[in-house]
Amino acid sequence: MDYNHREIERRWQQYWRDNNTYKVEVDPSKPKFYVLDMFPYPSGAGLHVGHPLGYIASDIFSRYKRQKGFNVLHPMGYDAYGLPAEQYAIQTGQHPEKTTNENIARYRSQLDMIGFSFDWSREVRTCDPEYYRWTQWAFMQMFNSYYDLDADKAMPISSLVAEFEKNGTEGVHAACSKNLTFTADEWKDMPESKKAEVLMNYRIAYRGETMVNWCPELGTVLANDEVSGRPFCPRRLSSGAEAHEPVVSSCVGLRAPSFVRS
């Protein structure tokens, strides 16, 4: 009897879809196991060989853990925001929303054909407002918080302001960029702009300045290995942009000691 792999694969993949075979529900009777892949950029005409190379390995491990009795959550999504999606839209002369959605549909079709055991009910698209509203919310929580080293947890920045108004920096033990010293009276005499600068020194998510490689043609900054003259420069090669210049730019940082301690 001939082994018709195309027919067999198609039939079972349809069965998996119809029966939500890999959808994960809470099951306290089983130990939990979480397998997370790097989400692909839907910024091209389809998957490249590097995508399934990693996904096959993680899928094998997911299936192994299921066979060992674990309740395995193996989701998939798309890192669909940013320069790759924008550049693909520019190169093809189309709106990024259109090209991104079309590429996602193509990627999904190809991933299904390979037969991965993803829980598609938990699909993530980083360009979806219902997703990034929560990343923005998380950054706002971190921006409005500082890390109290004595309490060993994040606290509202308003609590730090109250402490400055009462005792200045005396008794304050917080994660910061620079150790500052001032009295309550000195704090009260500071202009609002200076107070904002001082608080930025303590916020978990903060605005800082750093040297970056600015590319006028792409309208964004590039990593060191992406600028002209380097041996590997995929963005320069794909876009034709070669001009870049080091400039000082504002950036958003996260205060590492806060996470190291927590």
VMD Tcl script that draws the C-alpha trace (Angstrom):
set ca {
  {0.00 0.00 0.00}
  {1.32 3.42 -0.93}
  {2.13 5.83 1.88}
  {0.35 9.04 0.85}
  {1.89 11.42 3.37}
  {0.13 14.46 1.93}
  {-3.31 12.97 2.44}
  {-2.47 11.63 5.88}
  {-0.97 14.92 7.08}
  {-3.89 16.94 5.70}
  {-6.48 14.66 7.33}
  {-4.90 14.69 10.79}
  {-4.12 18.40 10.76}
  {-7.78 19.07 9.99}
  {-8.73 16.76 12.87}
  {-6.46 18.69 15.23}
  {-8.08 21.97 14.17}
  {-11.66 20.67 14.40}
  {-11.12 19.14 17.83}
  {-8.82 21.80 19.35}
  {-6.39 18.99 20.14}
  {-3.68 21.30 21.48}
  {-5.85 23.82 23.28}
  {-4.78 23.92 26.92}
  {-7.18 24.12 29.84}
  {-6.36 24.45 33.52}
  {-5.86 20.97 34.94}
  {-4.66 20.88 38.58}
  {-4.16 17.13 38.33}
  {-1.20 17.56 35.97}
  {2.13 19.34 36.43}
  {2.42 22.46 34.27}
  {5.01 23.00 31.56}
  {5.45 26.10 29.41}
  {7.24 26.07 26.05}
  {7.73 29.46 24.39}
  {9.30 30.08 20.99}
  {10.68 33.31 19.58}
  {7.80 34.82 17.61}
  {8.52 35.33 13.89}
  {8.46 38.75 12.23}
  {5.68 38.63 9.60}
  {7.78 40.87 7.38}
  {8.35 38.72 4.33}
  {6.60 36.56 1.78}
  {6.77 33.51 4.04}
  {8.73 31.50 6.59}
  {12.42 30.96 6.01}
  {14.32 27.83 6.95}
  {15.45 29.30 10.27}
  {11.90 29.44 11.60}
  {11.01 25.71 11.52}
  {14.58 24.82 12.48}
  {13.91 26.08 16.00}
  {10.18 25.38 16.14}
  {10.60 21.69 15.28}
  {12.97 21.24 18.23}
  {10.62 22.93 20.70}
  {7.63 21.03 19.29}
  {9.41 17.70 19.76}
  {10.09 18.66 23.37}
  {6.46 19.77 23.86}
  {5.14 16.45 22.58}
  {7.62 14.58 24.76}
  {6.45 16.42 27.89}
  {2.80 15.72 27.03}
  {3.60 12.03 26.77}
  {5.25 12.27 30.20}
  {1.97 13.53 31.68}
  {2.54 17.30 31.72}
  {-0.12 19.87 30.89}
  {1.92 21.66 28.21}
  {1.20 25.21 27.09}
  {2.91 25.83 23.74}
  {1.59 29.08 22.24}
  {2.60 30.96 19.10}
  {2.36 34.57 17.99}
  {3.83 37.23 15.74}
  {6.31 39.97 16.58}
  {4.51 42.22 14.14}
  {5.52 45.72 15.24}
  {8.47 47.80 14.11}
  {11.03 48.28 11.39}
  {10.87 44.90 9.57}
  {7.12 45.20 8.98}
  {7.44 48.86 8.02}
  {10.25 48.21 5.55}
  {8.38 45.34 3.90}
  {5.37 47.62 3.44}
  {7.57 50.38 1.98}
  {9.31 47.97 -0.40}
  {5.99 46.62 -1.68}
  {4.20 50.00 -1.71}
  {1.40 48.87 0.57}
  {-0.02 49.86 3.95}
  {1.72 47.93 6.79}
  {-1.62 46.79 8.23}
  {-2.47 45.07 4.95}
  {0.92 43.46 4.41}
  {1.20 42.38 8.05}
  {-2.20 40.67 8.09}
  {-1.51 38.99 4.74}
  {1.89 37.77 5.93}
  {0.42 36.48 9.19}
  {-2.17 34.46 7.25}
  {0.58 33.01 5.05}
  {2.81 32.21 8.04}
  {-0.10 30.52 9.82}
  {-0.86 28.37 6.78}
  {2.77 27.28 6.53}
  {3.05 26.56 10.26}
  {-0.12 24.46 10.08}
  {1.25 22.48 7.13}
  {4.32 21.56 9.15}
  {2.00 20.20 11.86}
  {3.12 22.00 15.00}
  {1.27 21.45 18.28}
  {0.62 25.13 19.05}
  {-2.30 26.31 21.14}
  {-3.66 28.84 18.64}
  {-6.36 30.02 21.05}
  {-3.57 31.96 22.79}
  {-2.11 33.56 19.68}
  {-0.36 36.88 20.28}
  {0.03 39.68 17.73}
  {2.15 42.52 19.04}
  {0.51 44.96 16.59}
  {-2.94 44.29 18.08}
  {-4.12 47.21 20.28}
  {-5.59 44.68 22.69}
  {-2.04 43.39 23.20}
  {0.11 46.50 23.27}
  {-2.30 48.40 25.51}
  {-1.06 46.06 28.24}
  {2.62 46.52 27.44}
  {2.01 50.27 27.60}
  {0.14 49.79 30.88}
  {3.06 47.79 32.28}
  {5.55 50.51 31.34}
  {3.34 53.14 32.97}
  {3.28 51.11 36.18}
  {7.08 50.89 36.12}
  {7.44 54.57 35.21}
  {5.28 55.52 38.18}
  {7.20 53.28 40.59}
  {10.60 53.06 42.24}
  {12.29 50.08 43.87}
  {12.53 50.26 47.67}
  {15.57 48.19 48.65}
  {14.48 47.93 52.31}
  {10.98 46.70 51.44}
  {12.45 44.67 48.54}
  {9.61 45.61 46.24}
  {8.34 48.30 43.92}
  {6.58 51.24 45.53}
  {4.62 54.19 44.08}
  {6.81 57.12 43.07}
  {4.40 59.30 45.07}
  {5.68 57.58 48.24}
  {9.20 58.64 47.35}
  {8.05 62.21 46.76}
  {6.42 62.20 50.21}
  {9.67 60.95 51.74}
  {11.69 63.66 49.98}
  {9.27 66.32 51.23}
  {9.63 65.03 54.79}
  {13.28 63.99 55.12}
  {15.02 64.58 51.80}
  {17.20 61.61 50.84}
  {17.93 60.70 54.45}
  {16.84 57.11 55.10}
  {15.99 56.46 51.44}
  {17.39 53.19 50.14}
  {16.26 52.84 46.56}
  {17.60 51.52 43.27}
  {18.93 54.50 41.33}
  {21.34 55.63 38.64}
  {23.29 58.01 40.89}
  {23.39 58.41 44.66}
  {21.92 61.84 45.41}
  {21.94 63.77 48.65}
  {19.63 66.67 49.52}
  {17.49 67.88 52.40}
  {13.72 68.30 52.52}
  {14.12 72.09 52.21}
  {16.40 71.69 49.18}
  {13.81 69.42 47.57}
  {11.03 71.94 48.19}
  {13.14 74.72 46.65}
  {13.79 72.79 43.44}
  {11.93 73.91 40.30}
  {9.51 71.34 38.89}
  {11.89 70.54 36.04}
  {14.65 69.65 38.52}
  {12.29 67.52 40.61}
  {11.30 65.61 37.47}
  {15.00 65.03 36.71}
  {15.63 63.75 40.24}
  {12.66 61.37 40.12}
  {13.86 60.03 36.76}
  {16.95 58.90 38.68}
  {14.74 56.51 40.68}
  {11.93 55.41 38.36}
  {12.03 51.72 37.41}
  {11.26 52.65 33.79}
  {13.11 55.85 33.04}
  {14.08 58.15 30.20}
  {17.78 58.55 29.57}
  {20.21 59.58 26.88}
  {22.71 57.45 24.96}
  {24.71 57.47 21.74}
  {22.90 55.77 18.87}
  {23.45 55.10 15.16}
  {20.83 57.28 13.46}
  {19.79 56.34 9.92}
  {18.00 59.27 8.23}
  {16.74 57.13 5.35}
  {15.07 54.54 7.56}
  {14.06 57.11 10.15}
  {15.26 54.99 13.06}
  {18.36 53.85 14.94}
  {20.48 50.83 14.02}
  {22.45 48.34 16.08}
  {26.23 48.49 15.74}
  {26.27 45.40 13.50}
  {23.72 46.96 11.14}
  {25.49 50.17 10.16}
  {27.50 50.82 7.01}
  {31.03 49.50 6.97}
  {30.24 46.54 9.20}
  {30.56 43.00 7.82}
  {26.90 42.20 8.44}
  {24.29 44.84 7.66}
  {20.93 43.28 6.67}
  {18.91 46.47 6.94}
  {21.37 48.41 4.84}
  {21.40 45.68 2.21}
  {17.61 45.27 2.11}
  {16.74 48.95 2.10}
  {19.70 50.48 0.28}
  {20.22 52.88 3.19}
  {23.86 53.47 3.96}
  {23.98 56.84 5.70}
  {24.24 56.80 9.47}
  {25.68 59.07 12.12}
  {26.22 58.74 15.87}
  {23.91 61.08 17.75}
  {22.68 61.51 21.31}
  {19.10 60.33 21.63}
  {16.54 59.87 24.38}
  {15.77 56.27 25.23}
  {13.70 54.30 27.71}
  {15.58 52.11 30.15}
  {14.62 49.64 32.86}
  {16.45 49.75 36.15}
  {18.17 46.35 36.32}
  {18.72 46.12 40.11}
  {14.95 46.18 40.56}
  {14.58 42.93 38.63}
  {17.74 41.31 39.91}
  {16.55 41.65 43.48}
  {12.97 40.63 42.70}
}
mol new
graphics top color blue
foreach p $ca { graphics top sphere $p radius 0.5 }
foreach p [lrange $ca 0 end-1] q [lrange $ca 1 end] { graphics top cylinder $p $q radius 0.2 }
display resetview
